Amino acid sequence: MAPTQDALYAEIDLALSWSERDLPERERTKHVHRLHPYLGKFIPQLVEILLARYFRPGQHVLDPFAGSGTTLVQALESGLDATGVDVAAFNCLLMDVKTRSYNPFVLEQELRAIHARIGETSADRPSAYVRRWFAPQAARELLGFRALIDDYEHADALRVVLARAARSARRTTHFDLEFPREPQLEPYWCHKHRRECRPVETASQFLRRYTLDTLARLRAFSRVRARRRVASVIHGDVREEQLPGRYDGVLTSPPYPGLIDYHEQHRYAYELLGLDDRRELEVGAAAAGNSRAALAAYSEADRDRRQRPPRALPGDPGTRRPSARRTSASSRKSPDRQACGRVLRGRADRALNRLAQERTSAYGRSPAPA
Ligand SMILES: C[S@@+](CC[C@H](N)C(=O)[O-])C[C@H]1O[C@@H](n2cnc3c(N)ncnc32)[C@H](O)[C@@H]1O
């Protein structure tokens, strides 16, 4: 017999569980959390609660698989310092843009200045990728924006705007923005909008909208982040990095083995920005699948890392290392926790919002292109 709702809820940590009504999308994507879509991220409120449970203001949290930087952003909001490591260059760019301190006057002046120049074109020749995935006018507008970026001090924020606009301006269907396989060249029946839609022809509208949205989101975050707390971003394979400093704890969600390709989901950004592609170093890469052998290799990588003498993870035996692995529902996907050398001291289960389980969840998406 299926367990009753009461029996199910008795096992769930209600402080970590929300209904759609309790935690609407605009809260889950508050301020910089929606600077750019990212598939497979934490709900910020989950991080907020775990930080409050396990850390004190002024302490330093490490996220060794920091992704889009949810831990770092929430740490700054909760009055902690944070360090995030990620092997994917675009993720590091995104985290850095989210967590950097800006001079608000310069930021506003620059974003408004480039906003006024959107539509200028450049003599850059489009690459084969750009010719394939963008209509000719969209490609000209994106390359025109890219040519302006280096004129500005806050070039990295503009790179994120360019990537987000490129994502929306690709020739894809509205319902397949995450991993489109082939460009969509003809009008198509759109399941999402229940009407015929056409592939996008231009990018300026996205560049304009996202430039202003980025300004608003960075400003909103600057109002809630703690003064004098800092976030550091390290681009590298965490198994090999010599991490500086000491940490009071670790809060992380490691890759889901074989499920998400963390480089490929932002391919357009790597192509347009010329970022360093290190996908072969991804732990649990989607390309490796989730066969028994792939899961064994995933556990092995984790065990190797844990058995090496601690380099930067806290050597002090008194240091607590709370891990979201133990508390997030995604922990169930980690193969064989005991075999990985961790000791399970406690466990909190949380309910998953229906949307959070779907690949097309609103947690990781920007508004669909108009
Ligand atoms: C589940 S995601 C983390 C998402 C994050 N919690 C957030 O809220 O955005 C796992 C991350 O681990 C990164 N990763 C995979 N292999 C890595 C490695 N060898 N070293 C460092 N990071 C790695 C991936 O690029 C991905 O961003």
The ligand as an ORCA input file, in Angstrom:
! r2SCAN-3c Opt
* xyz 0 1
  C      25.292     20.292     -9.705
  S      26.376     21.516    -10.373
  C      26.493     22.680     -9.054
  C      25.390     23.696     -9.133
  C      25.443     24.721     -8.020
  N      25.112     24.145     -6.743
  C      24.521     25.899     -8.318
  O      23.635     26.180     -7.529
  O      24.665     26.509     -9.377
  C      27.950     20.737    -10.365
  C      29.103     21.596    -10.917
  O      30.320     20.835    -10.768
  C      31.198     21.280    -11.803
  N      32.275     20.285    -11.948
  C      32.259     19.101    -12.594
  N      33.450     18.504    -12.526
  C      34.258     19.340    -11.824
  C      35.627     19.276    -11.427
  N      36.391     18.244    -11.763
  N      36.125     20.296    -10.697
  C      35.348     21.362    -10.368
  N      34.057     21.484    -10.741
  C      33.518     20.489    -11.457
  C      30.292     21.406    -13.017
  O      30.869     22.249    -13.999
  C      29.011     21.966    -12.405
  O      28.974     23.365    -12.544
*
